[in-house]
Amino acid sequence: MATATATRVMAMAMAMATRAMAMAMAMAMATATAMAMATSPSSVRSRPWSRPKFNVTPPEPLQASCSIQGESESDSEYEMVLDCEGSEVSITIDSTIPVKPHPSGTMALDYRVEGEQRWLALQQTADTEALVLGGVSAASLDPPGTTLAALFGDPGLHVADEQPCEIMPDACGDSQRLALAVDLDWFGPGDPVFDQGSWYANFLAFGYAIEVERARVVLDPCPEQPAAAFELLVTWFPSD
């Protein structure tokens, strides 16, 4: 009896040890996977579609060195007030994008306007150099005379070579939802972001969030309707 009892106890102990080892291995694999995802541009997580809108006041084109004077935030709305070489400039965004800019130090503002089309790039130039806030509201992804990738720097956005979305009938001819390629200097190409889509990646030291309300082309547009439309926001954020 004693021998049988001892055998059962030893078997139970071995089974428990095996389960504990399996759990430890699973946790180690999960940790390694999480670390790999956190440092890889493929660590893109889907976010609910939002409505990225931005406004710059005064609305004229401007290229200037700026410093932050104040910020305010409530729900989806965010405003920053800048001192741009003696002139006050206000930038507001209305979006459910998961992070807001919260810049610091000296920044370079590049705001381009062509009729009703607008492109915005606010680059932090002190401490960590990075695109703090980028925005497009235009019929062309690229500003006149340059590319959005050149304007933003990192992350670079351009219309992807491969377009998986089907061409669909629209009120004014056929239209196609576009995929935008995302390129990162340190990490290479990331997953694309689509029309009415979102993109989010955390690289431990910093991260980017992208919200695209519109990225589409109309193959046979109605009179006075643009053949393409782009509405998007990009924000940089520091990681803990």
LOKOL-104607 format. One record per residue (C-alpha): residue in one letter; x, y, z. Coordinates in pm, whole numbers, plus 32768, in hexadecimal, padded with zeros to 4 digits. Each point is the difference from the previous one (the first is absolute). Layout:
N
PATI   code      x      y      z
PATI      A      X      Y      Z
...
This chain:
240
PATI   code      x      y      z
PATI      M   8000   8000   8000
PATI      A   8115   80F1   805F
PATI      T   80B6   7FB5   7EBD
PATI      A   7EC3   8037   7F31
PATI      T   7FB8   8147   80B4
PATI      A   8161   8079   7FC9
PATI      T   7FE8   7FAA   7E8F
PATI      R   7EBB   80C5   7FDA
PATI      V   8096   812C   80B5
PATI      M   8133   7FF6   7F20
PATI      A   7F25   7FEB   7EC9
PATI      M   7F2F   8129   806E
PATI      A   8139   80C8   804C
PATI      M   808F   7FB3   7EA8
PATI      A   7EB9   8062   7F58
PATI      M   7FF4   814A   80BC
PATI      A   816B   8046   7FA7
PATI      T   7FB7   7FB8   7E91
PATI      R   7ED5   80EC   8000
PATI      A   80CC   810F   80AF
PATI      M   8117   7FDD   7EFE
PATI      A   7F05   8013   7EE4
PATI      M   7F63   813B   8093
PATI      A   8157   809E   802F
PATI      M   805D   7FB5   7E96
PATI      A   7EB5   808C   7F85
PATI      M   8031   8140   80C8
PATI      A   8164   8023   7F7E
PATI      M   7F8A   7FD2   7E99
PATI      A   7EE8   80FF   8033
PATI      T   80F7   80FA   8092
PATI      A   80F2   7FCD   7EE1
PATI      T   7EE6   802A   7F05
PATI      A   7F87   813F   80A9
PATI      M   8161   808D   7FFC
PATI      A   8027   7FAB   7E92
PATI      M   7EB3   80A3   7FAE
PATI      A   805B   8138   80C5
PATI      T   813D   802F   7F34
PATI      S   7F7E   7F9D   7EA9
PATI      P   7F4A   80DF   7F05
PATI      S   7F0E   7EE1   7FC6
PATI      S   7F74   803A   815E
PATI      V   7EDA   80BD   7F74
PATI      R   7EBE   7FED   80C3
PATI      S   7EB0   805A   7F72
PATI      R   7F4B   8128   8099
PATI      P   7E98   8072   7FD9
PATI      W   7FCE   80E6   7ED6
PATI      S   8002   816E   8063
PATI      R   7FD5   8153   7F5E
PATI      P   8157   80A3   7FE9
PATI      K   7FD5   8172   7FC2
PATI      F   80F8   8119   803B
PATI      N   7FFE   8179   7FE4
PATI      V   8115   8102   800A
PATI      T   7FBB   816A   8064
PATI      P   8057   80E7   7F57
PATI      P   7FB7   7F2A   7ECC
PATI      E   8118   8088   7F23
PATI      P   812E   7F30   7F93
PATI      L   811E   8017   80F8
PATI      Q   815D   7F78   8032
PATI      A   8091   806A   814E
PATI      S   80B3   7F9B   813C
PATI      C   7F09   7FE0   8120
PATI      S   7FE9   7FB9   8174
PATI      I   7ED8   7F7E   80C4
PATI      Q   7F42   8102   80CB
PATI      G   7EDC   7F30   807C
PATI      E   7F25   7ECE   7FCB
PATI      S   7E9B   7F99   804A
PATI      E   7F4E   7EB5   7FCF
PATI      S   7EA0   7F7C   8031
PATI      D   7F76   7EB9   7F77
PATI      S   805C   7FF4   7E90
PATI      E   8064   816F   7FE4
PATI      Y   8161   8081   8032
PATI      E   809C   8159   7FD0
PATI      M   8164   807D   8012
PATI      V   8064   816E   7FF9
PATI      L   8156   804E   7F6D
PATI      D   80E2   812E   7FF8
PATI      C   808A   7FFD   7E9F
PATI      E   810C   810D   7FE7
PATI      G   7F25   80FD   80B8
PATI      S   7EB3   7F9B   7F66
PATI      E   7EFA   7F31   80B5
PATI      V   7F8F   7EC9   7F46
PATI      S   7EEF   7F13   8073
PATI      I   7FE7   7E97   7F8A
PATI      T   7ECA   7F39   8058
PATI      I   7FA9   7E98   7FB7
PATI      D   7EB8   7F47   8028
PATI      S   8043   7E8C   7FFF
PATI      T   7FDF   7EC3   80CC
PATI      I   816A   7FB2   7FAD
PATI      P   8084   7F4D   8138
PATI      V   8117   80FA   804D
PATI      K   801C   8179   7FE9
PATI      P   8146   80B3   7FA5
PATI      H   806F   80AD   8146
PATI      P   813D   8097   7F66
PATI      S   811C   80A9   80BB
PATI      G   812B   80DA   7FAE
PATI      T   803F   809D   7EAD
PATI      M   7F3B   7F8D   7ED0
PATI      A   7FFD   8044   7E8C
PATI      L   7EA9   8047   7F6E
PATI      D   7FC4   7FC5   7E8D
PATI      Y   7E98   804D   7F9C
PATI      R   7FAE   7FFD   7E8D
PATI      V   7EBF   8078   7F60
PATI      E   7F8E   7FE0   7E97
PATI      G   7E9D   8083   7FDD
PATI      E   7F34   7F25   80EB
PATI      Q   8111   7EF8   8014
PATI      R   80DD   7FF4   8135
PATI      W   8135   7F45   8078
PATI      L   8093   8023   815F
PATI      A   8148   7F8C   8097
PATI      L   8070   8062   815E
PATI      Q   815D   7F7D   8047
PATI      Q   80A3   7FFF   8157
PATI      T   8168   8079   7FD2
PATI      A   8080   7FFD   8168
PATI      D   804C   7EC6   80CB
PATI      T   7F5A   7EEE   7F31
PATI      E   7FD9   8064   7E93
PATI      A   7EB2   7F7B   7F88
PATI      L   7EBF   8052   7F4A
PATI      V   7F21   8072   811D
PATI      L   7EC7   8036   7F2F
PATI      G   7FB6   7FCF   7E90
PATI      G   7EBE   8039   7F42
PATI      V   7F72   7FF5   7EA0
PATI      S   7EB5   8085   7F80
PATI      A   8022   8006   7E87
PATI      A   7FB2   7F64   7EB1
PATI      S   816E   7F9D   7FE3
PATI      L   80C7   7F42   8105
PATI      D   813D   80BD   7FA2
PATI      P   8026   817A   8022
PATI      P   805D   80C5   7EC6
PATI      G   8170   7FDD   7FA9
PATI      T   8054   7EED   80F9
PATI      T   7F80   7EBD   809B
PATI      L   7F4E   7FC0   8146
PATI      A   811C   7F18   8063
PATI      A   80F4   8122   7FD7
PATI      L   7F1B   80ED   80BF
PATI      F   7FC1   7F11   8123
PATI      G   8155   7F57   8007
PATI      D   7FB2   7ED8   80E0
PATI      P   7F0C   7F57   7FDA
PATI      G   7FF8   801A   7E87
PATI      L   7EAC   7FCF   7F5D
PATI      H   7FB8   7FBE   7E92
PATI      V   7EFC   7F4C   7F30
PATI      A   8059   7E8F   8010
PATI      D   8068   7F48   7EC5
PATI      E   7F07   7EE8   8048
PATI      Q   7E92   805E   802D
PATI      P   7F32   7EDC   8089
PATI      C   7EB4   80BA   8014
PATI      E   7F12   7FC1   7EDF
PATI      I   7F81   8112   7F1D
PATI      M   7E98   8042   8061
PATI      P   7EE4   80C5   7F5B
PATI      D   7FC6   8159   8095
PATI      A   7F0D   811F   7FCC
PATI      C   80FD   80A0   7F15
PATI      G   80AB   7EE2   7F4B
PATI      D   80C8   7EE3   8091
PATI      S   80D7   803F   8133
PATI      Q   810F   7F46   80B9
PATI      R   8069   800D   816A
PATI      L   817A   8026   8010
PATI      A   810F   7F61   80D1
PATI      L   8116   80EA   8074
PATI      A   8159   7F6D   8033
PATI      V   80AF   805C   8149
PATI      D   817E   8012   8001
PATI      L   80CF   8032   813A
PATI      D   816F   8069   7FF7
PATI      W   806C   7F1E   811D
PATI      F   7F1F   7ED6   7FBF
PATI      G   7FB9   7FF7   7E8B
PATI      P   7EA9   7FCA   7F63
PATI      G   7ED9   7FCC   80E9
PATI      D   7EA5   7F7B   7FBA
PATI      P   7F2E   80E7   7F23
PATI      V   7EE6   80D9   8083
PATI      F   7EB8   800B   7F3D
PATI      D   7EEB   80F5   7FB3
PATI      Q   7F2A   8022   813C
PATI      G   810F   7F44   80BB
PATI      S   80FC   8032   8115
PATI      W   8166   7F9F   8050
PATI      Y   80AF   7FF8   814F
PATI      A   815A   7F88   8063
PATI      N   80C8   801D   8142
PATI      F   8179   7FD3   7FE2
PATI      L   804D   8012   8178
PATI      A   80AC   8156   7FF1
PATI      F   7EF6   80A2   7F25
PATI      G   7EDE   7FB4   7F1C
PATI      Y   7F1F   8082   7EEC
PATI      A   7E8A   8004   7FD0
PATI      I   7F5F   8039   7EAB
PATI      E   7E8E   8039   7FB9
PATI      V   7F80   800A   7E9B
PATI      E   7EA0   8080   7FCF
PATI      R   801C   7FFD   7E88
PATI      A   80F3   7F78   7EFF
PATI      R   7F4D   7FB0   7EBE
PATI      V   7FFE   8040   7E8D
PATI      V   7ED1   8032   7F1D
PATI      L   803B   7F79   7EA2
PATI      D   7EED   80C8   7F54
PATI      P   7FB3   8129   80E4
PATI      C   7ED5   80E5   7FDA
PATI      P   8040   8162   7F81
PATI      E   80BC   80D5   80FF
PATI      Q   803B   7ECC   80D8
PATI      P   816F   7FB1   804D
PATI      A   8083   7EB9   7F73
PATI      A   8096   7FA7   8152
PATI      A   7FDB   8063   816E
PATI      F   80E5   7FDC   812E
PATI      E   7FB2   8056   816A
PATI      L   80F4   7F82   8109
PATI      L   80C0   8049   813F
PATI      V   814C   7F7F   8088
PATI      T   8075   802F   8168
PATI      W   8143   7F9F   80B0
PATI      F   8007   7FA2   816F
PATI      P   810F   7FA6   80FF
PATI      S   7FE9   7EAC   80A7
PATI      D   802C   7FBD   8172
